[in-house]
Amino acid sequence: MSNSVVRNGPSRISRTRSTTAALGLEEIKFVGEASRRSWYFVEKRFNELTATADGLLPRSSFGECIGMRESKEFACELFDALARSRNITCGSITKEELREFWEQISDPSFDSRLRTFFDMIDKDGDGRITEDEVREMIILSASANQLSNIVIQADEYAKLFMTKLDHNKLGYLTIESLEMLILQGPNRSLAGDNEGRGLSRMLSQKLKPTHANLVQRKYRDFCYFVVDNWQRVLVMALWIGIMAGLFTYKYIEYKNRAVFEVLGHCVCMAKGAAETLKLNMALILLPVCRNTITWLRNKTKLAMAVPFDDNLNFHKLIAVAIALGVGIHGISHLACDFPRLLNASSDKYNPLGTFFGEEQPTSYWHFVKGWEVTTGILMVVLMAIAFTLASSRFRRSRVRLPKPLNKFTGFNAFWYSHHLFIIVYGLLIIHGIKLYMTHEWYKKTTWMYLTVPVTLYLAERLIRVFRSSINSVKILKVAVYPGNVIALHMSKPQGLKYKSGQYIFINCAAVSPFEWHPFYMTSAPMDDHLSIHMRTLGDWSRQLKLVFSEACQPPRSFRSDYLQGNNYPNFPRVLIDGPYAAPSQDYRNYGVVLLLGLGIGLTPMISIIKDIVNNIMSMEEEEEANSLEEGTATPLKSRSESGAHSFKTRKAYFYWVTREQGSFDWFKGVLDEVAELDTRGIVEMHNYCTSVYEEGDARSVIITMLQSLNHAKNGLDVVSGTRITSHFGKPNHRNTFKGIALNHPNTRVGVFYCGAPALEQELRELASDFSHKTTTKFEFHKENM
């Protein structure tokens, strides 16, 4: 038992709680909502942690016990505050004392939580907070939230606290000062008319799941799926229908030939699968003919019926169909046809002598050594290598192999192994000529399938070589930012035209003369330069960073504020190819857009918001000039509706979610520029830092206070360093869609997302759900470069 004296609980603040207090940081939460009812689990963890400690929980294990395992230092300070309030002087507590601690930190009372938080800062327990104590709390909270920049500036921010809150120059703060700041923080306003709140309630009610039976739900979901994906359904139905037709045609053809008497349905299956393989080996090249797709997408009406943005998904789907076709074709021949030929009677074999040799084979080796089987086996081996190294686990280096086998993982391995297709297509043509059962040249149709796609693909490669040699670029600036992000600013080739949201391919011969890698442009069409931002995750990008680092010597390492230009003319040569079409370039087709980027996935969205602001400014200048000529001022909206300008976008909701504080350095200048120029509030920007605990969590409360004070004084956010106030934790995407649906009824909203695949399904379902249950139609687009 510890030597402790328990006093009569923490004192209350002598005032009556107001509605504003309840609304403000109504939650200085030390534990989550679910955890408040979880004393059972806390007690269980206590028993586990004290099993060998005579029933005493040490201070160092307090965080693990109450569910703050990731914030050990913060939990220790919380332990100290709770212990001080009860005159507990030793470094461990009993279960009864833990229960008192738990009841206090899980108490829903605002006063109780405010007192606990104040006690954490007031380390000497004198009821006054000094500047040193504020500084220590800022460092503690910033460390718990992985905000290293705030730790560095803790002295400056502590002075800001005292300057703003110590109005009487006493040299300390009281609990009333702290309460006032909390209640004046970035609270959710009570404003909002009754009609708006009523619409919100009605919409929430409408979006509640209905209790239809299973058959009705499945039918409704099927109808929604068809409506949302009719283009994909159309293309898939056409593709599958053509494959089925070719398979059936060959199946019937060989069923009516003499070989059917000996080989039976096996030869029909083999030849049916072979015909689909010819088709798919031709089709698989088309989705990667990017110039052709860009032209068809931008210049024809086919985009209304063909989902060109799914080109890589279709490419992968065709690869799966090829794998299935190869399996059926190979197994039917090797495991069925050849054994039947070896075991056939002389009478049955003789009619087949013109196909397989006058003398009946007696050994399986007779078939294996022939051109047909040799080329087939080689193709299967090469395709197996390419398919395996193209899988996400190998391509993204998620498979850990020992040296030197680790060379078979990463993007380089994927890129080079994929070019084995050159050998595969050569073998395929030989395989298609050396057929057992077809001797007439015009019936050997493999080359007929391949001629157009292969010619088109070769033309695309020649266009790349020609265009990249003409569109030469010069490196203007290079910068490396936190999070292993490198930015290249290049001269803009004369005559190059592109749209925001498009991407280009980059080649650097100093890294690899053959490899071309795609990157979204972060510059806008009206800019006088090109820029890209890439994260150095793969072997090629890491080598590129190293090459530019060496070119920028004498500085031995990059800093986020270190730029190089004409002073260092020895930058490695960079070639570009493009631009190429991408889903987000269609944002101009919508009056309202929702732009969502995760981490480095923000790159296409940066170009878009710059383009939106540039276009709005251009329209304003045009209207101002027209107004001076006409002597009247015409509102922007009426002029746009009358067709005075083709730019449709009038509102953009911008959401960037990133894990690290340093990530905001990537686009700090752009975000500040947009915030400054966007005087009409066209772009509503939201930054989320997921390393910071959600707003209201005790670990981030001091950061929230600091954020409010610094933004009021300097107009800058302490987390992002931009003019945009950052949010903490992850965004509630359902609330985002709900707000847009309320603000923009009877409107088509383009939803554009670039980032990890994990969030794609949630966003797609939300877009579909709100589209079918509200008058706002959300059209979802996922980047698929």
BALO-474137 format. One record per residue: residue in one letter; x, y, z of N, C-alpha, C in turn. Coordinates in steps of 0.05 Angstrom, whole numbers, plus 5000, padded with zeros to 4 digits. Layout:
AXYZXYZXYZ ...
# end
This chain:
M501749765000500050005000501850255000 S501150444984502750684982502150875005 N504151045012503751245032502451485019 S499851515023498451735010496251835027 V495552085022493352215036491452315014 V489052225015487052304994485452545004 R485652754988484052994996481352974983 N479653174989476853154981476453234952 G477853094934477453134905478253404896 P478353434870479053694858476953894862 S477854144867475954354873474454444847 R472054544851470454634828470954934823 I470555004799470755284791468155424800 S468355644814465955774825464555944804 R463155814787461455954768459455754756 T457455864744455355694732456055644703 R455955404694456655334666454655464647 S455655584626453955704606453555524583 T451655594566451355444541453855454524 T455155684524457555714509459755514518 A459955484545461955294555461355014546 A458754944546458054674537458754644508 L458654854493459054834464461954854457 G463554994473466255064465468054824461 L470054784476471454534476469854374496 E467454284488465854144507467253894516 E469353824502470853594508473753664511 I474653684536477553644540477653344547 K477953184527477652894531480352764538 F480352634561482652474568482352184559 V479852104555479251834545477051854525 G476951664506474851674486472151614497 E470051674480467351634489466851344497 A467851154481467450874487468850794512 S471250914516472850834539471650924566 R469951124566468851224591467251014605 R466250824590464650614603466250354605 S468950384604470650144602472450094626 W471450154650473050104674473749804675 Y472049634665472549354665475149284652 F475649414628478149354613480549484627 V480149724639482349854653483149674677 E481149574691481649404714483149144705 K482349044682483548804672486548854665 R487049084652489849154646491449204671 F490149324691491449364717492349104729 N490648914729491248644740493548514725 E493648554699495748434683498448574688 L498348834691500848994694501948974722 T500248914742501148904770501348624780 A501248424762501248144771503748084787 T505948214780508548154793509448394809 A507648584816508448834830506848874855 D505848674867504448694893502048884891 G500748884868498249044865498749344863 L501149434857501749714854502449774824 L501049974813501550054786503550284785 P505850244772507950454771507050674752 R508150904757507651144740508251084710 S510350934705511150884677509050704662 S507350564676505450384663502650504663 F502350754673499750874675498450914648 G500051014628499051064602498050804589 E499550594591498650344579496050244592 C495850294618493450194632490950334624 I491050604619488650754613488250794583 G489950664566489650684537491150904524 M493251014537494951214525497751104520 R497850874509500450744504502250904486 E501051044466502651184447503551464458 S502551544480503351804492504251764521 K506451624524507351544550508051784567 E509551974555510352214571507952384580 F506052414562503652564569502152424591 A501952154589500552004610501952034637 C504552044636506052074661505552354674 E505352554658504652824668501752834679 L499952684666497252664676497252524703 F498852314705499052164730500052354752 D502052514746503152704766501052904775 A499453004756497353204764495253084782 L494352834774492352704791493452634818 A496052554819497252484844497552734862 R498452954850498753204866496153294879 S493953264864491353344875490453174898 R491752944902491052764924493352724943 N495352884941497752874958499052594958 I498952464935500352214931503252274923 T505052194939507852274935509552044923 C508751804924510351584913509651544884 G511251384870510851354841509151114833 S507351024850505650804843502950834858 I500950704848498250724859496950454861 T494950444879493350194882491050194863 K489549974862487249964845485050164853 E484750204879482750394889483550684880 E486050744882486951014873486651044843 L487250824828486850834799483950874793 R482150754808479350794803478551084807 E479651214827479151504831480251664808 F482751594799483851734776482051704752 W481151464748479551404724476851554725 E475651564748473051704750473452004745 Q475752114753476152394748476652454718 I478252294705478952364677476652284658 S474852104667472552034651470052184659 D470252364678467952524687467052694663 P464552684656463552844633463353144640 S463753224665463553504673465753664660 F465053884647467054064635468854184657 D467754254680469254374701471454174711 S470653924714472553734724474853694705 R474253674679476353634660478153884657 L476954114659478554364658480454374681 R479454304705481154304729483454104726 T482853864715484953664712487053764692 F486153894671488053994651489754224662 F488454394678489954614691492054504710 D491354294725493254184743495654054729 M495153954705497453844690499454064683 I498454304677500354524670501554644695 D499954664716500854784742502354574758 K504854534751506354314763507054354793 D507254604802507854644830505354674847 G502954654834500454644849499754894864 D500755134855500155384869497755524857 G496455404838494055534826494755744805 R497355764797498155964778499955824757 I499555904732501155794710503256004701 T505755934703507856114694508656054665 E510256234654511156204626512755944623 D514455874642515955624640514155384640 E512055394656510155164656508555144630 V507955374618506555374592508455254571 R510955334572512955234553513154934555 E513354834579513654544583511154394572 M508754514576506354384566506254384536 I507154604524507154624494509054404483 I511354384495513354174486512153894489 L510853854512509653594518507553524497 S505653704492503553654473504553634445 A506453814437507553804410508953534406 S510453434425511853184423509852954420 A507652964436505652754435504252744407 N504152974394502852994368504853004344 Q507352954350509452944329509653204314 L509553434328509653694316512353814323 S514453744309517153814315517654114312 N516254244293516654534289515654694313 I513554604325512554744349514454704373 V515654474375517654434396519854634393 I520854674369523054854364522255144372 Q519755214367518855494372517355514399 A517755334417516255334442516655584458 D519055694459519555944474517856174463 E517856194437516256414424513256384430 Y512356134428509456084432508656124462 A510456054480509856104509509656404515 K511356564503511156854506508456954495 L507656844472505156924460502856864479 F502856634492500756564511500656774533 M502956834545502957024567502157304558 T503057384534502357654524499357684520 K498157484509495257494502493457454526 L494257294546492457224567493057364594 D495557454598496257584623495857884619 H493257964619492558244613493558434635 N493758334659494558514682497558504688 K499058364670501958354673502758244700 L501358024709501957904735504257714733 G504857614709506957424707505957134709 Y503357104711502256834713499356834702 L498356594697495556564687493956404708 T491356464709489556314727487856134710 I486255974724484555784710482355924695 E481556164704479556314689480656404662 S483256484661484456564636484456324616 L485056094627485155854610482355784600 E480455814617477655754609476755954587 M477356204590476556404571477756344543 L480256254542481556194517480255954504 I479655754520478355514509475655574497 L474055744511471355804501471455984477 Q473656134473473856304450475356184427 G476055924430477555784409475855724385 P476855564367475455504342473055324346 N470955444358468655284365466655264342 R464955074345462755054325460655254333 S459955414314458255644320455355564324 L453955714340451155674343449555794320 A450955944304449556074282448455874262 G446555954246445355774227442355784230 D440955854209438055894212436655634216 N434155654225432555424231432055254206 E431755394183431255244159433555064152 G436055174155438455014149438654774168 R438054814193438254594212436054384206 G433754494198431554304191432254134167 L433454264146434254114123436353904130 S438153974148440253784156439053544170 R437053594187435753374201434153194181 M432853324162431353174141433253004125 L435553114117437452974101438552734117 S439252774142440252564159438152334161 Q435652404164433552204166433352054140 K433552194117433352064091435651874086 L437951934097440351774092440551534111 K438651514130438751274148438151024132 P439550804138439050554124436150464127 T435050384104432250284105432249984113 H429949894122429749624132428349444111 A429149464086428049294065429049014069 N427648814057428548544060430948494042 L432248264044434748214031434448234001 V432348123989431948123960431748413950 Q430148573965429748853956432449013958 R433948963979436549103982438449023959 K438548763954440348673932439548783905 Y436948793900435948903875436549203873 R436049343895436649633896439649683891 D441249533905444149563902445049503874 F443849303862444549233834443749453815 C441349573819440549793802442450033805 Y443150093830445050313835447750253821 F448650013823451149933810451049973780 V448949893767448749913738448650213730 V447050373745446850653739449550793742 D451050723763453550853769455850753750 N455550513740457750393725456950293697 W454950423685453950323660456050313638 Q457950503638460050503618461850253621 R462550193646464249963651462649703644 V460149703651458449463645458349423615 L457949643600457849623571460349513559 V462649623567465249533556465749243564 M465249173589465648893598463848703583 A461348773579459448603565460448563536 L461348773523462248753496464748573494 W466648613513469148463513468548163518 I467048113539466447833545464847703523 G462947853511461447753488463147673465 I465147843458466947783436468547533442 M469647513466471147273474469447023473 A467047043483465246813482464646733454 G464246923436463646863408465946733395 L468446833399470846713387471246433398 F470946393424471346133436469345933424 T466846013422464745833412465245773383 Y466045963367466545923338468745713335 K470945733349473145543346472345273358 Y470845273379469945023391468344863371 I466444993358464744853339466344773315 E468244943306469844873282471344613286 Y472644593310474244353314472644103322 K470244153332468443933337467543793312 N467643943290466743833264469143733247 R471543733258473843643244474543353252 A476243233235476942953240478442903266 V479943113275481543083299479843033324 F477343113322475543093345475142793353 E475342613332474942333338477042223357 V479442343355481642243372482042423397 L481942683393482642873415480142963430 G477842933420475342993434475143293441 H473743343463473243623471475743773480 C477943623485480443753493481443943472 V481443853447482444023425480644263421 C478044223425476144443423476644663444 M477144563469477744753490480344903484 A482444753476485044883470484845093448 K483445023427483245213405481345453411 G479345403426477545623435479045823452 A480645713472482245883489484446033473 A485545893453487646023437486546263422 E484046243412482946463397482446713416 T481646653440481346883459484047003467 L486146823467488846923473489847113452 K489247053426490047223405488747503408 L486147493414484747743418485947903441 N486347773464487247913488490248003486 M491847843472494647933468494748183450 A492748213434492548463417491348693434 L489248633449487948843464489648953487 I491348793499492748873523494649113517 L495349153492497149373485495549643483 L493049623477491549873472491250043497 P490649933521490450113544492950263552 V495250173542497750323549498750483525 C497050513504497650703483496450973491 R497951123508496951353522496351593504 N497951623483497451843464494751803450 T494251553443491751493429489451533448 I489651443472487551473492487051773497 T489151923500488852213505487352343482 W488052273457486752393434483852313433 L483252053437480451963437478852093459 R480052123482478652233505478052533501 N479952673489479652963487478353053461 K478552903440477752993414475252853402 T474352643415472052493404469852463425 K467652373417465352323434465352053448 L467451893441467551623453467651623483 A468751843494469051853523466351843537 M464151903523461451883535460651593540 A461851413525461051123528463350953538 V465851033534468150873541469550993565 P469950853587471350963610474350953607 F475351143592478251143586479951163611 D478851283632480351313657480951043670 D479550833662480050573673481950403656 N483650543640485350403621487150203635 L488450273657490350093671488849863684 N486449923695484849703707484049503685 F483349603662482649423640485149263631 H487449393630489949263623490449023642 K490049073668490448853688488348633684 L485848713678483748513674484348333650 I485348453629486048303605488348103612 A490248203629492448023637491347783652 V489347823669488147593683486847403662 A485447513642484147343622486247193606 I488547323601490747183587491746943604 A492146993630493046783647491146543647 L488546603648486546383647486546243620 G486846403598486946283571489346103568 V491646203578494146043576493745773592 G492545793615492045553631490345343616 I488145443605486345253591487745143566 H488945313551490345233526492545033532 G494245103551496544923556495744663569 I494044663588493144413601491744233582 S490044353565488544183546490444043527 H492544183518494444053499496243853514 L497543953536499543793549498443553564 A496243593577495143383595493043213581 C492043293558489843143545490443073516 D490943273500491343213471493743043465 F496043103476498442953470498342663481 P497442623505497142343514495142183497 R493042313487491142173470492342093444 L494042263433495442193408497341963412 L498741963435500641743440499141473444 N496741483454495241233461493141163440 A492941323419490941263398491741013382 S489740873372490240643355491240743328 S492540563313493540633287491440723268 D489040593269486940673251485940953256 K485841033281484941303288487041503283 Y489641423286491741623283492341683253 N492141483236492941523208491741763194 P489141833199488042083186489342333196 L490742323219492042553230494942573224 G495942383207498742383201499742633187 T498042763171498943013158499443243178 F498243213201498543433222500843373241 F501143123249503043053271505342873262 G505542813236507642643226506442373217 E507642263196506642013185506941793205 E509141793220509441583240508341683266 Q506841513279505541583305507741613326 P507741843341509741883362509441673384 T511641593394511641393416512641513442 S513641763441514741893465513642173467 Y513142253492512142523498514142733489 W516742663489518842843481518542943453 H517242773436516742853408515343123406 F513443163424511943413424513443643438 V514743573460516143783476518343923460 K519743773443522043883428521144043404 G518644033397517644183373517444473378 W517344633356517044923358514645003374 E512444853370509944933382510044933413 V511044713424511244693453513444863465 T515744863451518045013461517345313464 T516245423442515545703443513345753464 G511445563466509345593486510345603514 I512245423521513345403548514945653554 L516545743535518145993539516346233544 M514146253529512346473533511046463561 V510346223570509146193597511146273618 V513646193615515646263635516046563636 L516346693613516846983612514447143623 M511947053616509547193626509247143656 A510046913666509846863695511647053710 I514147093699515947283711514847563711 A513847653688512747923685510347963703 F508547763704506047783720506747803750 T508647633758509447623786510647893796 L512547993780513948233788512248483784 A510048453770508148683767506148693790 S505948483806504048483828504848703848 S502848813862503449043879505448983901 R505448733911507348663932510248683923 F510748593898513448603888514048883878 R512149003864512649273852513149483873 R511749463896512049663917514049573939 S515549363933517749263951516649173978 R514149063978513048964003514048684009 V515148553990516348293994519348334000 R520148224023522948254032524548004024 L526348034006528047813997530947864005 P532447654010535247684017536847773993 K539147893998540947963976542047713963 P542447703937541847913917539047893905 L537347723916534647683905532947933909 N533748113927532148353931532048533906 K533848473886533748623861531248563845 F529848343853527348273839524948403850 T525248593868523048753878523449043871 G521349193872521549483866520649543838 F520449803832519349893807521249823784 N523849833788525749763767525349483757 A525049293776524549013768521948993752 F519949123761517349123747517749233719 W519149463716519349603691520849423670 Y523149323679524749163660523448893653 S522248763673520948513668518548543650 H517248763651514948813634515848833605 H518248913600519248933572520148663561 L519748453576520048183565517948123544 F515848303544513648263525514748273496 I516948413492518148423465518848143455 I520047983473520747713467518247543465 V516347593483513847433483512347463456 Y512147713446510747753421512247623398 G514847623398516347483378515847183378 L515847063403515246783406512346723398 L510546913404507646863397507246843367 I508747013352508447003323509546743312 I511846653323512946393315511046163322 H509946183346508045983356505545973337 G504746203328502346223311502846123283 I505446113274506046023248506445723248 K507845613268508445333270506145173283 L503845173270501545043281501344753271 Y500444573289500144293281497944253261 M495644363266493244293251492344503231 T494044713226493344913206495744963189 H495444913163497644953144497345183125 E494845263119494345483101495045753115 W496545923100497546163113495346353122 Y493146363106491046543112489346463136 K489746213145488346113169490046153194 K492546233190494346283213493946583220 T492046633237491046903241492447063263 T494346953277495647093299496747363291 W498147363268499347613259497247823252 M494847723243492747913236491648053261 Y491447913283490548033308492548243317 L495148183314497248343326498148583310 T497648583284498848783267498149073275 V495649133279494749403285495649493313 P495149333334496049413361499049443363 V500549263352503449283354504449523339 T503449573315504249803300503550063315 L501150073327500350303342502150343366 Y502850133380504650153404507450253395 L508450143373511150233364511050523356 A508850613344508550893336508551063361 E507250973382507251123407510051163418 R511650943417514350963427516051153410 L515651153384517151333366516251623372 I513751663377512751933383514052033408 R514451863428515751943453518552033448 V520051873432522851943426522952213411 F521252243392521252483375520352733392 R518252703407517152933422519053013445 S520252813458521952883481524553023471 S525352963447527753103436527153383428 I524553443420523853713412523153873437 N521553763455520653903480522853893501 S525154003495527354003514526754193537 V527454113561526954283584529654333599 K529554553614531954633630531054643659 I532654523676532054523705532554813715 L530454923727530555193738531155183768 K529755013782529954993811529654703819 V530954643841530754383854530454423884 A528554283896528254303925527554033937 V528653963959527953723973526653804000 Y524353684005522753754028522653524048 P521653574072521253354091519453144080 G519852894088518152684078519252564052 N521852624045523052524021521552593996 V520852853994519552953970521453143956 I521853103930523553273914521853413893 A522353673889520853833870522753923848 L521853893824523353993800521754203787 H523054443783521854663768523354683742 M521854653720523154643693522054863676 S523654933655522655113635520354993620 K518555153610516255053596516855063566 P516854833553517354823524515454993508 Q516455123488514755293472512555133458 G510155223460507955083447506654863463 L507854803486506654583502504054683515 K501954543510499354603522498354363538 Y497354423562496354203579494154313596 K492754123609490554193627491354113655 S490354263675490854193703489653913708 G491153753722490253473728491653273709 Q492953363688494353183670497153113681 Y498452923669501152843678503052813655 I505552813661507652773641509552543650 F511052443631513052243637515752383638 I517352293657520052403662522152193657 N524252273643526552093638529152243646 C530852113661533452223668535552013661 A537052073640539051873631541151813651 A541652013669543751973690542851753709 V540251703711539151493728538751233712 S537351263690536851043672536051153645 P537451083624536751193597534251083586 F533150873597530850743586528250793601 E528450843626526050863643524651133641 W521951123638520251363638518251333660 H517951533677516151513700514151743699 P511551673706509451883704509252043730 F508852303727508352473750506352693742 Y504552753761502652963757504053233758 M503153423741504353683742503053853764 T504653983780503554163801503454453792 S504454503768504154773757501454793743 A500555033739498055083725498655173696 P496655133678497155203650498055483645 M497155673662497855953658500656023669 D501855833684504555883695506655883672 D508856023677510956033656513055813659 H512455613676514355403680512755143685 L514154913685513054653692514254573719 S512554453736513654343761512354083768 I513853913780512853653790513953613819 H512453463834513353393861513153083863 M515352963870515352663872516452583899 R515252363909516152253934518152023928 T520452033941522551833935521951573950 L520151413939519451163951520850923938 G521350953911522450723896525350763891 D526550563878529450563872530150783852 W528450823832528951023812528951303824 S526851363839526551633850528751693871 R529551483886531751523905534351583891 Q534751443869537251493853537151773841 L534751863832534452133821535252343842 K534252303866534952493887537952503892 L539152263892542052253896543552393874 V542752363849544052483826543852793828 F541552893835541253183838542753293862 S542853123883544353213907547353243900 E548453063885551253083877551653323859 A549653383841549953613823549853873838 C548653873862548254123877550454163898 Q552554003897554754053915555954333909 P557054473929558254373954556354313977 P553854413979552254344002551954044003 R552453914026552453624028549653504030 S547753664037545053564040543153784033 F540753704026538653894019537253994044 R536254234043534354334063531854404048 S529654424063527054484051527054754038 D528754934047528855204036531155244017 Y532355024008534755043991534055013962 L534355213946533655203918536255253902 Q536355123879538655153861537655233834 G539055403820538255493794540555513775 N540655733761542755763741545555773751 N545855803778548555803789549855533787 Y548355333783549355063780548354943754 P549854983732548954903706549354603700 N550454463719551154183714548953983723 F546454073724544353893730544153673709 P543453433717543153223696540853293677 R541053193653539053253632536553103638 V534353243635531653123640529953153614 L528652943606526852943583524052903593 I522153033579519352993586517752893562 D515552753568513752663547510952703556 G509352823540506552863548505553133537 P503353233548501853133571499952903563 Y498952763584497152543580494552593596 A492452493586489752533598489552383625 A488052503643487652383670484852463679 P483652313698480952373706480452653716 S482452763732481953013745481953253725 Q482753213701482653433681479753513675 D477853333681475053383676473753563696 Y475253673715474053833736472654073724 R473554163700472354393687469454343678 N468654093678465854033669463854073691 Y464754143715462954163738463054453750 G460654533758460454793772461454783800 V461254543812462254493840464054253840 V466354263852468154033853469053983882 L469453733888470653653914473253513908 L475453633917478153543912479253413937 L480053163936481153033960483852903953 G485852973968488552863964489652753990 L490952523989492252404012495252414007 G496652554025499552574023500452693997 I502252553983503252653958501152633936 G498952503942496752483923495352753918 L496352963932495253233928496153353902 T498153243889499453383866497553473844 P495753303834493953413813492053623823 M491353603849489453803861490754083864 I493354083868494754343870494654493844 S495054353822494854473796492054583791 I490054423800487254503795486454753810 I487254763836486355003851487855253841 K490355223832491755453820490355533794 D489455333779488055403753485355533758 I483955443779481355563785481755863792 V483655913810484156193818485056363795 N486856253779487856403755485556473736 N483756283732481556323714479556533725 I479056513751477256703763478356983762 M481057013767482257273765482257373736 S482657193717482557273689479757373682 M477757233692474957313686474357583699 E475357633723474857883736476158113721 E478658073712480058273696478558333670 E477558113657476158143632473558303637 E472158243659469658383665470158673672 E472358713687472958993694473459153669 A474959043650475559183625472959233609 N471159023608468659063594466859263608 S466959273635465259463649466159753644 L468859793642469860053636469060143608 E469059953589468260023562465260083560 E463659913574460759943572459660153592 G461260213612460360403632458560283653 T458360013653456659873673458259643684 A457559573708458859343721456959103721 T457658893707455958663706456958453725 P455158343742456058143761457357903747 L459357783761460757553750458857323744 K456957273761455157043757453457083732 S452357313728450557353705452157343679 R454657443679456157433655456957143648 S457556983669458356703663455956553653 E453556613664451256473655450456543626 S451256783618450556863591452656763571 G454656603581456656493563458956663557 A459356873573461557053568464256923572 H464356703588466856563593466156273595 S467856093585467255813584467955663610 F469255803629470055673654467655633672 K466955383678464455323692464755313723 T467155233733467455193762467055443778 R465155433797464655673813465055613843 K465555363850466055293878467755043880 A469855053896471554823899471954773929 Y471654523937472154433965474754263964 F476754363978479354253976480154124003 Y480753864003481453714027484153574023 W485953644041488653514040489053374067 V489453114066489952964091492852854090 T494452924110497152834110497952754139 R499852584141500652474167502652644182 E504452784167506752914179506453214177 Q507353364197507353654196509153754174 G511353634170513253724150512053714122 S510053554117508853534090507653804081 F506853964099505654224091507754404077 D510254354082512354514068512254474038 W511254234029511254174000509854393984 F507554483994505954663978505154913994 K506754984013506155214030505755464014 G507555513995507455753979504855763962 V504155533951501755523934499255573950 L499055443973496655473990496355763999 D498555884007498456164015497556353992 E498656293969498056453945495056433939 V494056193939491156143933489456293954 A490156263980488656394001488656693998 E490856803988491057093985489457193961 L489657053939488457143914485457083912 D484656883927481856793925480056973943 T479657213934478157413950475157343951 R474257193931471357123930470656873946 G472656733956472156493971471256263953 I472356253929471556043910472655773920 V475055773930476355523939476255513970 E474755313980474555274009476555064017 M478755134031480954954035480954844064 H481554584066481654444091484154274092 N485854324111488254154115487753984140 Y488453724138488253544161490953414167 C491753434192494253304200493453074219 T493852824209492852594224494752514247 S497152624248498852564271497952704297 V496252914293495253064316492652934325 Y492352894351489952774362487552964356 E485252844353482852984345482253224364 E480953424352480353664368478753594393 G479653694415478353634441479853444458 D481553274445483253094460485153254477 A485453174502487153324521490053354510 R490953164493493653174483493953394461 S491753484450491953694430490553954438 V489453974462488054214471489954454470 I492354424481494154654482494954744454 I495054544435495654614407493354774395 T490854694402488554844392488555124402 M489155164428489355434439491555594425 L493855474422496055614409495355684380 Q493955504367493055554339491255794338 S489455814357487556044357489056304362 L490956314381492356554388494156644365 N495656454353497556524333496156614307 H493956494301492456574277491256854280 A490356904305489257174310491457394308 K493857324317495957524317497457544290 N498257314279499957304256498557214230 G496157104232494757014209495856754198 L497356604214498656354205497856134224 D497655894212497055654227499555534239 V499555464264501955364277502755084267 V500854934256501454664247502454664219 S501054794200501754784172503655014164 G503655224180505255464173504055624150 T501555554143500155704121497955874133 R496456014116494256184125491756014131 I491855754125489555584127489655444154 T487555464170487555334196487255034193 S489054884204489054594202487054464220 H485954244211484254074228485953844239 F485053724260486553504273485153244268 G486753034265485552764261484652734232 K482752544228481752484201479152624196 P478652704172476052834166473752644166 N471352744172468952584171467852634142 H468452444125467652484096464652484092 R463252344109460352344107459252624112 N460252754132459453034138460153224115 T462453164102463253334079461253314057 F460453064050458553024028455853144036 K455153114062452553214071452453524069 G454653654076454753944075454554044046 I455853904028455753984000452953943988 A451653713996448953663987447053873997 L447453974021445654184032446154444018 N448654514012449254774000448854783970 H448754543957448554543928446454343919 P443954393925441854213915441554233885 N440654013872440154013843442654093827 T444953983836447554053824449153803819 R450653803797452653593791455253673805 V456253493822458753553836460853343827 G463153443818465353263811467053203835 V467352953841468952863864471552743853 F473852863859476352773848478252693872 Y479152443870480752333892483452223881 C485552283895488152173889489552093915 G490151843918491451753943491251453946 A491651353970491651073975489050943968 P489050693958486550553950484650503973 A485650503998484050424020481550604023 L481850864017479651054020477751063996 E478650953974477150973949474350863951 Q474150623963471550493965469550653982 E470550764004468750924021467751164007 L469451313993468651553978466751483955 R467351263942465551183919462751113930 E462650973952460050903964458551153974 L459951343985458651593994457651743971 A459151763949458251903925455751773914 S455651513914453351373903450951413922 D451451383948449251403968447951683967 F449551893967448452163967447152233940 S448252113918447052163892444252053889 H443851813901441251683899439151773919 K440151903941438251973962437952273966 T439352433949439052723950438852823921 T438253073918438053193891440853273880 T442853243897445653303888446853053877 K447953073853449152833840452252853841 F453352663856456252653860457452453840 E459252543824460552373804463452333812 F464152083819466652013831468751953810 H471152053813473452003795475851943812 K477251723806479651643820482051643800 E484151773809486551783792487651503789 N488351433764489251163758491551173738 M493851283747495951353728497651103721 
# end
